[in-house]
């Protein structure tokens, strides 16, 4: 998840992140949830509408 952070900052690979995050939403591991949250928080600074969708 966090490996996609830099490409997302360059406005690339958000769709890939959404697929990965969607597959892991039921995961109970805290670190996975934090990684998803971290990427969404970072992406929302530049593209809040995309993250809201």
C-alpha positions as CSV (number, residue, x, y, z in Angstrom):
1,X,0.0,0.0,0.0
2,X,2.6,2.5,1.0
3,X,4.7,1.7,-2.1
4,X,1.9,3.4,-4.1
5,X,2.2,6.6,-2.1
6,X,4.7,8.3,-4.4
7,X,2.9,7.3,-7.7
8,X,-0.3,8.6,-6.2
9,X,1.4,11.9,-5.4
10,X,2.2,12.2,-9.1
11,X,-1.5,11.6,-9.9
12,X,-0.9,8.1,-11.0
13,X,-2.0,4.6,-9.7
14,X,-5.0,5.7,-7.6
15,X,-7.2,3.1,-9.3
16,X,-4.6,0.4,-8.4
17,X,-4.7,1.6,-4.7
18,X,-8.5,1.5,-4.7
19,X,-8.4,-2.2,-5.9
20,X,-5.9,-3.2,-3.3
21,X,-7.6,-1.3,-0.5
22,X,-11.0,-2.6,-1.4
23,X,-9.7,-6.2,-1.2
24,X,-8.3,-5.5,2.3
25,X,-11.1,-3.6,3.9
26,X,-12.2,-6.6,6.0
27,X,-8.6,-7.1,7.3
28,X,-8.4,-6.6,11.0
29,X,-4.6,-6.0,11.1
30,X,-4.1,-2.5,12.4
31,X,-1.1,-1.8,10.3
32,X,-3.0,-2.5,7.1
33,X,-5.8,-0.1,8.2
34,X,-3.2,2.5,9.1
35,X,-1.6,2.2,5.7
36,X,-4.9,2.6,3.9
37,X,-5.7,5.6,6.1
38,X,-2.3,7.1,5.5
39,X,-2.6,6.9,1.7
40,X,-6.1,8.3,1.7
41,X,-5.2,11.2,4.0
42,X,-2.2,12.1,1.8
43,X,-4.2,11.8,-1.4
44,X,-7.0,13.9,0.0
45,X,-4.6,16.9,0.3
46,X,-4.2,17.1,-3.5
47,X,-7.4,15.5,-4.8
48,X,-10.2,15.6,-2.2
49,X,-12.9,14.9,-4.7
50,X,-11.3,11.7,-5.9
51,X,-10.8,10.4,-2.3
52,X,-14.4,11.3,-1.4
53,X,-15.7,9.1,-4.2
